Amino acid sequence: MQKSSFQNKVQNFGRFLSGMVMPNIGAFIAWGLITAFFIPTGWVPNEGLAGLVGPMITYMLPLLIAFSGGKLVAGIRGGVVGVVATMGVIVGSDIPMFIGAMIMGPFGGWTIKHVDKMFEGKIKSGFEMLINNFSAGIIGGLLAVLAYQIIGPIVVGLNEFLRIGVNAFVSRGLLPLAAIFIEPAKILFLNNAINHGVLSPLGIQQVEEAGKSIFFMLETNPGPGLGILLAYWVFAKGMVKQSAPGAIIIHFLGGIHEIYFPYVLMKPSLLLAVIGGGASGIFTFNLFNTGLVATPSPGSIFAYLAMTPRGNYLGVFAGILVATAVSFVIASVLIKRSVARGDTMEFESAQSKVREQKGRDLHMDKGAKKVSASEVSKIVFACDAGMGSSAMGAGKLRKKIEAAGLDITVVNKAIDEIPQDAEIVITHQNLTSRAKEKAPQAEHISIQDFLQTPAYDQLVERLKAGEDDQKKQSKAVEKKEESESAASTNKGILKKENIKLGLESVKRTEAIKKAGQLLVDSGYVDQDYVEAMLDREQEMSTYIGQGVAIPHGVGAAKKKIKKTGISVLQFPEGVEFEGETAYLVIAIAGVGNEHLKILANLSEMIEENESAEKLRTTDDIDYIYEKFTL
């Protein structure tokens, strides 16, 4: 149990490091391309454009990391404070402050989050914006001074210590030994954390000194994985052999290295092959004194070529080919030995054991949500980075969905970017708990075998069967829904006592509580529905424009709704909704999908500026009542 807990902590820390860098990979690539083309030793030297390189690495990249780190902890507000705090370590040093950004960004977010909690519920009405803005400014300024005076010098010293240690490691020819740790960690899905959380910052600092870095190549080399897949293709039998060619294309050309991980997990002795391939590749890169100008993300051969500086192509190709060859030779011996012993059936059964042990595929926890086919319009396949295993899984599932003739969108996203309109979310079993936190309204399916999992077929069959049943009953259902909708609209959807005009401005949470409590007091919803409204607001603002916000609960909160109803609160001076001002706060509780009809009616009322203005300013309760009950 202690080991499992420690592994979870390590993985969570790795994901957090990766989460600061992954959203900014495009910026790193942009900087790498500018460096490769325009510095004096680049492809097309240009003194003016080369002037971009220094400011980008000194300011842009660390500040982007700081913002992402602060945002992970405390949203956009945390990101802003994290950026201000990071300026202290940037100005107080003469080296790129990536480590400083990874410290001060999250620390700034953590600090402002706790300060906000101290003030929560204690600010007088009308002073919210003043306190919020000044608290962020004061905290950011203080942290910047702290970073300049104390944190910065400490980080500079730490950076120098790491630099000396790494240089000593490299100068003694020990760098290939890093493969002993890197390759197994990749198989445990720590690849993004290792590459973007640790190696990339080291590589960027080395690029500033030498114009290129081998650190970008330690984890991203496609050679070890390519050797494994080639060995399966040549020497294995059955389904695994047939799947290898497609996996080779996705891995080597597409850069999605996660595709070969299950092949190694099915035969753990193949760790020797990827370690051998990784170490030999690093040795070859070092021998040729080669490097890249930025991280090749994803690790495709095309990304490698794009990030290779002039004069380094021979070394890059040599390192990839040597890694592939060594991995292939070792894997071939192990796979041929298994085939010779007649272990093929055991090998294939290992796939099922891995699925059972790590995924349980479509078997969800008791009480977990399971959406019906009629509710599904979007399926999201999520992973840490949003472009590795998720892209691969989404592609396979998308083909099956299309073949079944289902009108369902399948997309791949990073865990932290799961859209709120996702009805089904599919993740590796190690990521499902995080996905549930990001999308509690969705059904969650855990898998682990991206190649041979039966989860895709089972899900498609379920959705297809549901669609067929839906078609058989569609006319009856439509008539019933129309009847129920008309009845609910005409029978007390809005009571005059639930219209409150001319209210004094309050904080957003207080406005939502007041609107929700009216629904509770009128018997439309249970008390828990108010908390669901607040939770929904934390996930995404319900401000819809024209000075109108529509707080409501979704997903499991529908169980707390007794009947369809709304309440209308008018704030002439407005309520702040994440940078927007809402003058009408309309709480909605819709049975089934009835809230969609309410929203449609509301959109028509506020479509014209004149009508929207009248709703925001009128002191006539009868006018509001008539508009919403027609």
N, C-alpha and C positions, 0 to 999 in steps of 0.2 A: 504493500500500500504506500509506503514511504517513497519507494522508487517511482511508482506511478504518479504520485503527487509532484515529485521533483521534475519528472518529465513534462508534466502539464505546465508547471511554472516556467520551465525552459522554453517550451513551445510558445506559451503566451508572451513571454518576453521577446522571443524571436519574431513573433507576428507583429508585436508593437513596433520593433525596430523597422521591420519591413514596411509596416503601414505608414511610417514617416517618409520613406523614400519612394515606394512604388507609385504613388499618385503623381510624382514629379519626374518619372523616367523620361518623358518626352523632353523636358527641359535639359536633362543630362545629355540626351542624344543630340539636341540642338547645339549645346556647348561643345560636345565632342566633334560634331561635323565642322563647326566654325574653326575649332582648333586644327583639325586635320587639313582643312583647305587653306587657311589664311595666315598661319604663323610663318616665320621666315623659312622653316624647313618643310612647310606644307606643300600641297599640290599646286596651289595658285597663290603664292605669297602676296599679301596686301597689307601694307602697314596700317592703313586706316581701319579696315575691318578687323585686323588682328587686335586692335584696341578693345574689342568686345570681350576678349578672352579673360582678361584680368578682372574687370568688374563683375562678370557673370559668375566666376568661381569664388570671388571674394564676398559678394553681396547676394546676388540672385539665388544661387543654389542653396547656401546655408539658410537664407530667409524663407525659402520655399519649404525646406525641411522643418524649420522652426514652426511655421504656420501649420503644417500638417500635423506635427506633434502636439501643438497646443489645441488644435481642433479635435484631435482624437480624445483629448481629456475633457474639454469644456466647450466644444462647438466653435463657431466662428469667433465668438468673444474670446475664448481661450487662445485661438490662433493669433488674433491681433495682439494680445498681451504677450504671447510667446515671441512674436516678431520683435516687439519693442525691447523685450528683455535680451534677446539675442544680439541686438545691435551693440550692447555693452561688450560682449566678448569679441565681436568682430572688430570694433574700433580699438579695443585694447590689445590687439595682437597683430602680427604681421604675417600670419599664415592663414589659409582657408580654415574657417572654424566649423567644420562639420560635426566634430565631437561636441563642441560647445553648443551648436544648434540642437543636437539631439538631447542635450541636458536642459538647456534653458527654455526651449519650446514647450515640452511637456510640463516643466516646472512652472512656467508662466501660466499655463492652462490650469494646473492644479491649484495654484495660489488664488487666482481670480475665482475659481469655482468655490473654494472655501470661504472667500470673502463674501461672495454673493449669498452663501448660505447664512452667514452671520447677519446680513441685512434683510433676509427674506421675512416678509410680514411685518417689518418694523419701519418701513418708509411711509411717510404720510402721502396721501393721495395728491397727485400733481407734481411730486418731486422725484418720481421714479426715473425719468430720463436724466435729470440733473445728477442724481446720485450714481446711476449706472455709468454714465460717461466719465464723471470725475473719479470714480473708484477705479475704473479700468486705466485711466490716464495716470493716476497717482501710483497704483501698483506697478504698472509697466515702467514708469520712470524710476521708481525705487529699485526694481529688479535690474534695470539697465545699469544703474550706478553700482549695485552689488556685483553684477557680472563684470563690469569694467575693473573694479577695484580688487575683487577677491576671486570670483569664479574663473575669470579669464586667465590670470596668471597660473592658477592651479591646472587648468586645461592645457595651457601651453607647456607646462612642465610634464604633464601626463603624455601629451602628444610627443614631446621630445624623447621621453622614456620609451614609448612604443616604437618610435622611429629607430632608435638605437637598437632595440631588441629585434625588430624586423630585419634591419640591415645586417645584424650579426647572424641571424638565422639564414639570410640569403647568402651572405659572403662565405659561410661554411658549407654551402651546397645542401642545406637541409630542407629547402623549400618543398621538394617533392614529397617529403613525409607528411605534408599537410593533407595529402589525399587520404591518409589513414583516417582522418576525422571528417573531412569534407564529404567524401563519397557515401559513407553510411548515413551521415546526417541528411543528405539529399533524399535518400530512399525513405527516410522518416518524415518527408515533406517539410523539412526545414530549409529547403533550397533557397527560397526567396529571402528568408531571414539572414542566411549566411551571405548570400551575394549582395543584397541591397542594404542590409543592416550593418555588415562588418567590412566586407572586402571592397565594396564600391567607395566608401569614404577614404580608405587607405589608398586605393588606386588613384583617386582624384588628386590627392596631395602629391603622389608620386608623379603624376602627369605634369603638375606645375613645375616640378624640379627637373624632370627628364624628358618631358614631351610625350611619354607613353608609360604604360604600367602593365606588368604581368599579373597584378592582382585581379584585373578584370577577367582573366582567363582561367583562374583556378577552379571556379565552380561551373562556369558556363561552357567549358569545352564539350562539344557534342560527341567527341571520339569514344569515350568509355561506353556510353549508352548505345552508340551505333554498333560497336563491336559485339555487344550482347545480342542485339536484335539480329545482326547478320548471322551469328552462330545459331540462333534459334531457327532462322530461315533455312540454313544449310543442313543442319544436323537433327533438328527435332522432327516430330511426327504429329499428325493430327491437327486439331484446331489451332494449336499454338503456332505451328509452322505456317499455316495459312494466314494467320493474322499478322505475322511479322512484317511482310512487305509494306502493308499499309501503315504500320507503326513506324517503319523506317522513314517513310515520306513525311509523316507528321513530325517526327522527332528531328530529323536532319534539316529538312527544308522549312518546316513550320516553326521549329524552335521550341516545341512543347516537350520538354524533357520528362515531364511527369508520366508520359505514356509508357516509358520502359520500366518504371518503378515496380509495377505488378509482376513483370517478368522476373525481376530479382527477388521479390518477396516470395514468389512461388518456389524458388530454389535458392535459399539464403547463401549457399556456398558460392554463388556467383558474385557475392560481395568482393571476393578475392579478385575477380576479373575487373570490376570497375575500379577497385583500389589500384590494381596494377596498371590499368590503362590511365587513370588519372595521374599517378606518380610519374609514369614514363612521359606523359604529355607535358607535365610541368618541367621535367628534366630537359626535354627537347626545347621548349620555349626558352628556358634559361640558357641553354647551350647556344642558341641563336641570338640571345639578347633581344628578344622580340617582345612586343607589348601592344596594347590597344590604347586608343585615346579616350574611350568611354566604354561603359558597360554595354555589351551586345544583348539587348533585351527586346524580344525573347532570344534564346540562344540558338538562333538559326545560323546556318553557314552564310546566308546573305547579310545578316546583322554583323557577323564577324568581319566580312569583307568590307562593309561600310565603315566599321570602326578601326580598320587597320591603317596605320600611317604609311607613308611612302617608304619603300625599302624594307618592309617587314613581312611581305606576303610569303616569301619562302619559309621563314620561320613559323608563321602561323599555320600554313598548310602542313609543314613537317610535323608540328606538334599534334595536330588533329589526326594525321595519318598514323603516326606512331602510337598514339593513344588507342585509336581504333584497332590497329593490328594486335597490340598486346592484349587488349580486352578480348578480342575475337579468339586469339589462340588459347587463352586460359579458359574462356567460356566454352570453346569447342571441346576441349578435353573433358570438362565436367559434364557437358550435355551428352557427348558420345558415350561416355561411361554409363550414364543413366539409361540411354537407349540400349546399349549392349546388354545391360543387366535386365532389360525388359521392364524398366521402371516407368514406361510411358503412361500407363493407366494411373499409377500413383502420382505421377507428375500432373496429370489432368485433374485428378481428384483434389490435389492441393489447391487448385483454383477455387473449388467449392468450399474447402475448409477455410480459405482466406476470406471468402465472402461471408461464411457463417460466423467466423470469429470477429471480423472487423466491421461488417456492414449490416448484417441482418436485412439488407436491402429494403423491402417494402414493409417490414415488420416494425411498426411504430410503437412507442410507449402507450400503455393503457391510458385512455382519456385524451390522447393526442387528436388534434383536429384532422378530419378527413373530408375534403371538399367533394361535392358531387360534380359530375361531368358538366352539368349546365352552368356551374359557377366558374369554370376554368376558361380563361382567355389568354393567360400568360403563365409560362413556366420558366423559372429562373434557375440556372445551374451556376452555383457559386463556389469560388475557391478563394484562397488568400489574395492572389494577385488579380484574378479576373481574366487571365489570359493563358493559363496553363491547362490544368485538368478540367477546368470549367469549360474552356473553349472546345476541348476534345469531347467531353460528355455532351455538351449542347449540340455539337455537330451530329453525333450519332443519334441522339434522341430526335433532333429536328427531322432527319430523314425518315425515321419511323412514323413520326406524327404526320408528315406530308403523305407518306405512302398509305396511311390509314384514312386520308381524306379529311382530317380534322382541321378546323380553322382555329388553331391555337399557336400563339407566338412563343418561340423558345429562344431565350437569350442567355448569354453568360456574363456574369458580373463578379466583381470583388465582393467579399463578405460585407464590407462597410458600405457598399453601394447598391444593396438589394432594393429595388423599387418597392414602394408601398402598395402598388397594384398587383404584386405577384400573388397568385393564388396557391401555387405549388413551388416550393424551393427544394432543390436537390443538392446535397453536399456530401463530401467525404464524412464518414462517421465522426472523425476527430474534430470536425468543424461545425457539426449540427447544433451544438449548444450555443455557439456564437451566432449562428444564423437565426436561431429562435429568438434571441435577444433583439436582433435587427428587424425581424419580420414576424412578430408574434401573431399576426393575423392570418398567416399562411399555414398550409399543410407542409410538413417537413419530411423529406424522405432521405434516409441515410444510405449511402453506398460506399464501396471501397474498391471494387474492381471495375476500372473504366473500360475494359475491353469486352469481357464476357458476362457481365452482370445480367441477370434476367429481369432486373428492375425495370428497364426500359420497356420490354415487351409486356410485362405485367401491367405497367401503368397505361400503356397505349390500349391494351385490351379493356381495361376498366373504363377508360374514357370513351372508347368506341361503343362499348355496351351501353354506357349511360346516355350517349348521344342518340342511339337507336331508340331507347326507351323514351327519351325526350320527344323525338319526332312523333312517336305514336300518340303521345298525350298532349302535343303542343297546342292544338286548338282548344281543348278543354281547359288547359292550364291558362292560356291567354285570356279566355273568357272569365275564368275565375279570378285572375289577378286584376283584370279591369273592373270587375264587380266589387272586389274587396277594396281596391284603390278608391273607387268612386264613393263607396260607403264610408271609408275612413276619412276621406276629404270632407265629406258633408256632415260628418257626425263628430264634431268637437275636436278637429285637428288643432284648432287654436281657440283658447278661451280669452275673453277680454281682460281677465285678471292676470293673464300671462303676458300682457303687453305693458312694458314700463318705459315711459318717455321722460326725457329731460333729466337723465341721471348724471351725477357727477363722475368725472373720470376716475378710473381705478386701474390697478395693474391687470394685465391680461388674465392671469390665473383667477383673480377675484371676479372679473367679469364673467368668466366661464362658469365659476362656481355658482354665481347668482342665477345665471340663465339655466344651468342644470338643476338647481334646487327648485325652480319653478316647475320643471317637468316632474320632479319627484313629488312635490306637494300636490300636484294635480293628478297623480296616479298614472302617469304615462310610463315611468321607469322606476326601477329600484334605485336605492341610494348609491350602489356601486357603480351605476352608469356615469355618475359625475366624475368619479376617479378615472373611468375609462376615457372620458372626454379630455381630461387633463393629460393622460398618457398619450392619447392621439396627438395632442397639440405639441408634445415634446418631440414626437417623431417628425412632424411636419406641420408648418403653420397652416391654419384653415382659412386664412385671409384669401378672398377670391377676387378682390378688386372693387372699384366703385364705392369704397368705404364700407364694405360688408365683410364680415367674418361669419363662418358657419361651423362653430365647434360641434363635434359629434363623436360618438364612439363607433368603432368598427370591429369586425371579427367576432371574437368571443363575447364582446359587449352586447351584441344583439340579443343574447339570452336574457339580458337585464331589461329589455324593452317589453312593456305590457301591451301597449298600443301606440299607434302613430300619433305624434304630437310635436308641436314646436312652441318655443317661447321667443319673444322679441324684446330686446333691450336696446334703447336708443341713448347714445352718449353724445350730446351736442359738441363737446370739446374733444371727443375722440379717445380711443384706447390704443396703445401702441402694440402692434403685432409684428415683431421682428422687423422693425424698420418701416412698417406700413401703419397707417392710421385707420382704424375701423370705427365708424360712427353707429353702425348697426351690428349687434352681436345676436345672431339667430341660432339658438340651440335646436338641434334636430334629433329626433328619435324616430326611425322608420322601421316598421315591421317588414321583414323580407327585404325587397328592393324598393320599397315605397319611398325611401328617402331620395332616390334618384328622381322620382317624379316631382318631389318637393323642390329639389335643386333646379330642375328644368323650369318650373313655374317661377322660381325666384330669379333665374337668369333673365327671363323675359321682362320681369318688372324693373330690373336695374339696367337693362340694356341701353335705355335712353337716359342721357344725363339729367334731363328735366325730371323724369320720374324718380330716378335714384336720389336726386337732391330733395325732392318732396318727402321721400321716405326718411331721409336723414334729419330733416328739420321740422316736420309737422308736429304739432302738439295735439292732433286729433286722433284719439284712439280708434274711433269708428273708421277713419280712413285706412289705418293700418289693418284693422280687422277685415274690412271688406276686400282689400287687395289680396289678403292671404286666404280667404275662405271662398272666393268665387270659384 
